[in-house]
């Protein structure tokens, strides 16, 4: 087995369904159809989801056909795989808005000229009730309830919609329509991926092989998820990406090196050995942050982000660029200034103030109702990394 295939099937991979069959198929030289579905439930793609996209890129570089299914229909239903609450319906308008920036983000990783792009509303919207019932016959309520998230909700007497049981059927039906040879997903997707095999068999197709990949932890230690907001997005500004990465817990360094960079595993092991023998974690983290920012923004921009971080957080200089708050000459309560600066709610603004996370011209403020007389050039700082200049 060549080195590219060996790393493809091992690095960050949790499980492979029919591994021997997949290895033979990959070594045969025959172009395979690799299915990947993405539901546009948010406007940005985070680097956790990008772990799977980089696997697709590796397969693309080996000459295989990436079939990218945009779940414009399934997004309206909502994948319950990692959710402990019933997901709301998304409107067609929300989905359309989320889709607008998806392809440029995907283009940072995949060669869009070589992918087969499909929208699953093309076939799912046409299914009649009889065919849906025949698909449902392949699964049992017991199988659904045994899924971890459903089981927890069942025990806690939380609502489980019948609609949520339909999601694996739809994702599995996608595999049949596009004649997938391989499907890639996160570990939380295994039930849905296996549904694809079962539905393909029902229609007389050879069932797809499956690769499940490790799921990248978010900045709070849970799985990285747009719903939870613990993300680093592929189109975040370089300084923002770098700052978030420098703030992560030390024990997450190896995971991020392995899943979120293409640095050789041999080199990663050297970094981890250095950590264990007393190397300052900050030095290793700088290398990690540089590598990830470089992946999405290029080496020059990554170097600039590193220099900017050192200037602001080590030399205590102000950032070279800051968003403008056009409030000069106004007298306004701090809590309202924070809302103008993008804090989501007044309760969130109060929490930031109470935690000592707000400073104005280097003075920490502790009263959210305090009135500020704002002048051009004043500096507002929110948390560690967000700066605003009054204009």
C-alpha positions in Angstrom: 0.0 0.0 0.0 1.5 3.4 -1.0 2.2 6.0 1.7 -0.7 8.4 0.6 -3.3 5.6 0.9 -1.9 4.4 4.2 -2.1 7.9 5.8 -5.5 8.5 4.3 -6.8 5.5 6.0 -5.1 6.0 9.4 -4.6 9.7 10.3 -7.5 10.9 12.3 -9.6 7.9 11.2 -11.8 6.2 13.9 -13.4 3.4 11.9 -13.6 1.9 8.4 -16.4 -0.3 7.4 -15.2 -3.0 5.1 -11.5 -2.0 5.3 -10.1 -4.8 3.2 -12.6 -4.1 0.4 -11.8 -0.3 0.6 -8.0 -0.9 0.5 -8.3 -3.1 -2.6 -10.6 -0.6 -4.3 -8.2 2.3 -3.6 -5.2 0.3 -4.8 -7.0 -0.8 -8.0 -6.5 2.5 -9.7 -10.2 2.7 -10.6 -11.8 6.2 -9.9 -14.3 5.8 -7.1 -17.3 7.9 -6.3 -16.8 9.5 -2.9 -20.0 10.9 -1.3 -20.0 13.7 1.2 -23.1 15.6 2.4 -23.1 19.0 4.0 -26.2 20.6 5.4 -26.1 24.4 5.3 -27.3 24.9 8.8 -25.0 27.9 9.3 -23.2 30.5 7.2 -19.6 29.4 7.9 -17.6 26.2 7.8 -15.4 25.5 10.8 -12.1 23.7 10.9 -13.7 20.8 12.6 -15.9 20.1 9.6 -12.8 20.8 7.5 -11.1 17.6 8.9 -13.5 15.7 6.6 -13.0 18.1 3.7 -9.2 17.6 3.8 -9.8 13.8 3.6 -11.9 14.4 0.5 -9.1 16.6 -0.9 -6.6 13.7 -0.4 -9.0 11.3 -2.2 -9.4 14.0 -5.0 -5.7 14.2 -5.4 -5.6 10.4 -5.8 -7.9 10.8 -8.8 -11.3 9.9 -7.2 -14.6 11.7 -7.9 -16.0 13.8 -5.1 -19.8 13.9 -5.1 -20.7 16.8 -2.9 -24.3 16.8 -1.8 -25.6 20.0 -0.5 -28.5 19.1 1.8 -30.9 21.9 0.9 -33.7 19.4 1.7 -32.3 17.6 4.7 -31.2 20.9 6.3 -34.9 21.7 6.6 -35.4 18.5 8.6 -32.2 18.8 10.7 -29.7 16.0 11.5 -30.3 14.9 15.2 -27.0 12.9 15.4 -25.3 15.1 18.0 -28.3 17.0 19.4 -29.9 16.5 22.8 -32.8 18.8 21.9 -35.3 18.7 19.0 -34.0 20.7 16.1 -36.2 23.4 14.5 -37.2 23.4 10.9 -35.0 25.7 8.8 -36.8 27.9 6.2 -35.9 27.8 2.6 -34.8 31.5 2.9 -32.4 30.6 5.8 -30.9 27.8 3.8 -30.5 30.0 0.7 -28.7 32.6 2.8 -26.4 30.0 4.4 -25.6 28.6 1.0 -24.4 31.9 -0.5 -20.9 31.7 1.0 -20.5 27.9 1.1 -18.8 27.2 -2.2 -16.0 29.9 -1.8 -15.3 28.3 1.6 -15.2 24.8 0.2 -12.9 26.1 -2.6 -10.3 26.8 0.1 -9.9 23.1 0.4 -11.4 21.2 -2.6 -10.8 21.7 -6.3 -14.3 22.8 -7.2 -13.7 22.3 -10.9 -13.4 18.6 -10.3 -16.3 17.9 -8.0 -19.8 16.7 -8.8 -22.2 19.1 -7.0 -25.7 17.9 -6.2 -28.6 19.2 -4.2 -30.7 16.6 -2.5 -34.0 18.4 -2.9 -33.6 17.2 -6.5 -34.8 13.7 -5.5 -36.0 13.9 -1.9 -38.7 16.4 -2.7 -40.2 13.9 -5.2 -40.4 10.9 -2.9 -44.0 9.7 -2.4 -45.4 8.4 0.9 -45.4 4.8 -0.4 -41.7 4.8 -1.1 -40.9 6.6 2.2 -42.9 3.9 4.0 -40.9 1.2 2.2 -37.6 2.9 3.3 -38.9 3.2 6.8 -39.6 -0.6 6.9 -35.8 -1.2 6.8 -35.4 0.3 10.3 -36.9 -0.3 13.7 -38.0 2.1 16.5 -35.7 0.1 18.8 -32.7 0.9 16.6 -33.5 4.6 16.6 -34.0 4.8 20.4 -30.7 3.0 21.0 -28.8 5.9 19.4 -27.0 7.7 22.2 -28.7 11.1 21.7 -32.2 9.7 21.4 -31.6 7.4 24.3 -30.6 10.3 26.6 -33.6 12.3 25.5 -35.9 9.3 26.0 -34.6 8.8 29.6 -35.0 12.5 30.3 -38.6 12.6 28.8 -37.6 15.1 26.2 -39.5 15.3 22.9 -38.3 13.1 20.0 -40.0 13.9 16.8 -40.9 11.2 14.2 -39.4 13.6 11.7 -36.0 13.1 13.3 -36.2 9.4 12.7 -36.6 10.1 9.0 -33.2 11.8 8.7 -31.1 8.6 8.3 -33.5 7.4 5.6 -32.9 10.6 3.6 -29.2 10.6 4.0 -29.1 6.9 3.1 -31.3 7.5 0.0 -28.7 10.1 -1.2 -26.1 7.3 -1.3 -28.3 5.2 -3.6 -29.1 8.1 -5.9 -25.5 9.1 -6.5 -24.2 5.5 -6.5 -21.6 6.1 -3.8 -18.6 3.8 -3.5 -17.4 5.5 -0.3 -19.0 7.9 2.2 -17.0 9.9 4.7 -18.4 11.4 8.0 -17.7 12.1 11.6 -18.1 9.4 14.3 -21.5 10.8 15.2 -22.7 10.0 11.7 -22.1 6.3 11.7 -25.7 5.3 12.0 -26.6 7.6 9.0 -23.7 6.2 7.0 -24.7 2.6 7.7 -28.3 3.5 6.6 -26.8 4.3 3.2 -25.4 0.8 2.9 -28.8 -0.8 3.9 -30.7 1.4 1.4 -28.3 0.7 -1.4 -28.6 -3.0 -0.9 -32.4 -2.6 -1.0 -32.1 -1.2 -4.5 -29.6 -3.8 -5.6 -26.4 -1.7 -5.4 -23.2 -2.7 -3.9 -23.1 -1.0 -0.5 -20.6 1.9 0.0 -17.5 1.6 2.2 -17.4 4.0 5.1 -14.7 6.1 6.7 -15.4 7.8 10.0 -13.1 10.5 11.2 -12.3 11.8 14.7 -14.2 14.9 15.6 -12.2 18.0 16.5 -12.8 19.4 19.9 -14.1 23.0 20.1 -12.4 25.7 22.2 -14.6 24.7 25.2 -13.6 21.0 25.0 -16.9 19.8 23.5 -17.2 18.8 19.9 -16.7 21.8 17.6 -20.2 22.8 16.6 -21.7 25.9 15.0 -24.7 25.4 17.2 -22.5 25.8 20.3 -20.4 28.7 19.0 -17.1 27.0 20.1 -15.6 27.2 16.6 -12.8 28.5 14.5 -14.1 29.1 11.0 -12.1 28.7 7.8 -12.8 32.2 6.8 -12.2 33.9 10.2 -9.7 36.7 10.0 -6.1 35.5 10.4 -5.6 37.4 13.6 -8.8 35.9 15.0 -7.8 32.4 14.1 -4.4 32.8 15.6 -5.7 34.4 18.8 -8.3 31.6 19.3 -5.7 28.9 18.8 -3.3 30.5 21.3 -6.1 30.5 23.9 -6.7 26.7 23.7 -5.9 24.4 26.6 -2.4 22.7 26.4 -3.9 19.2 26.4 -5.6 19.9 23.0 -2.4 20.7 21.1 -1.7 17.1 19.8 -5.3 16.7 18.7 -5.2 20.0 16.7 -1.8 19.2 15.2 -3.1 15.7 14.0 -6.5 16.7 12.8 -6.2 20.3 11.7 -2.8 20.5 10.0 -0.9 18.5 7.4 2.3 18.5 9.4 3.9 15.0 9.2 3.1 12.8 12.1 6.9 12.2 12.8 7.3 16.0 13.3 4.2 16.2 15.5 5.6 13.4 17.8 8.7 15.5 18.2 6.6 18.5 19.3 4.7 16.3 21.8 7.9 14.8 23.2 9.3 18.3 23.7 6.2 19.3 25.6 6.5 16.3 27.9 10.1 17.1 28.6 9.5 20.6 29.7 9.2 22.8 26.5 7.1 25.9 27.1 3.6 25.0 25.6 3.4 28.6 24.3 6.3 27.9 21.8 4.6 24.7 20.5 1.2 26.4 20.3 2.8 29.2 18.2 3.9 26.6 15.7 0.5 25.1 15.6 -1.3 28.4 15.2 1.1 29.4 12.4 0.4 26.1 10.6 -3.4 26.4 10.7 -3.5 30.1 9.7 -1.1 29.3 6.9 -3.4 26.5 5.7 -6.3 28.9 5.1 -4.6 32.3 4.5 -1.0 31.6 3.2 2.5 31.8 4.8 2.9 35.6 4.7 -0.4 36.3 6.3 0.3 33.6 9.0 3.6 35.3 9.8 1.9 38.7 10.1 -0.8 37.3 12.4 2.0 35.8 14.6 3.8 39.2 14.8 0.5 41.0 15.5 -0.3 38.6 18.4 3.2 39.2 20.0 2.8 42.9 19.7 -0.6 43.0 21.3 -0.3 40.3 24.0 3.4 40.3 24.8 4.6 43.9 24.1 1.1 45.2 25.0 0.9 47.3 21.9 -2.5 48.1 20.3 -3.5 46.2 17.2 -2.5 47.8 13.9 -6.1 47.6 12.7 -9.3 48.0 14.8 -13.0 48.2 13.8 -14.4 51.6 14.2 -17.2 52.5 16.7 -18.8 55.6 15.2 -19.9 57.1 18.5 -17.6 60.1 19.0 -19.2 63.0 20.9 -21.9 60.8 22.4 -22.7 60.0 26.0 -24.0 56.5 26.3 -24.2 53.7 28.9 -21.5 51.1 28.7 -24.1 48.3 28.2 -25.4 50.0 25.0 -21.8 50.6 23.8 -21.2 46.9 24.0 -24.4 46.1 22.0 -23.2 48.6 19.4 -19.8 46.7 19.3 -21.6 43.4 18.5 -22.2 41.8 21.9 -25.3 39.6 21.3 -27.5 40.6 24.3 -27.6 42.8 27.3 -27.4 39.8 29.6 -24.1 38.8 27.8 -22.9 42.3 28.1 -23.5 42.4 31.9 -21.8 39.0 32.2 -18.7 40.3 30.4 -18.5 43.4 32.7 -19.0 41.3 35.9 -16.2 39.0 34.8 -13.8 42.0 34.4 -13.6 41.5 30.6 -14.3 45.1 29.6 -11.7 47.9 29.6 -12.0 51.5 28.3 -8.7 53.3 27.6 -6.9 50.6 29.7 -9.2 51.0 32.7 -11.3 48.0 33.6 -15.0 48.9 33.9 -17.2 47.2 36.5 -20.6 49.0 36.1 -22.6 48.1 33.0 -24.9 51.2 33.5 -22.0 53.6 33.7 -22.3 56.4 31.2 -19.3 57.0 28.9 -18.5 60.2 27.2 -16.9 59.0 24.0 -14.3 60.8 22.0 -12.5 60.0 18.8 -9.5 57.8 19.5 -10.9 56.1 22.6 -10.2 52.4 22.8 -12.7 49.8 23.9 -11.5 46.3 24.7 -13.8 43.3 25.0 -12.2 40.2 26.4 -8.6 39.5 25.4 -8.7 39.8 21.7 -11.4 42.3 20.5 -10.4 46.0 20.2 -12.5 48.9 18.9 -11.5 52.5 18.2 -14.1 55.3 18.7 -14.4 57.5 15.6 
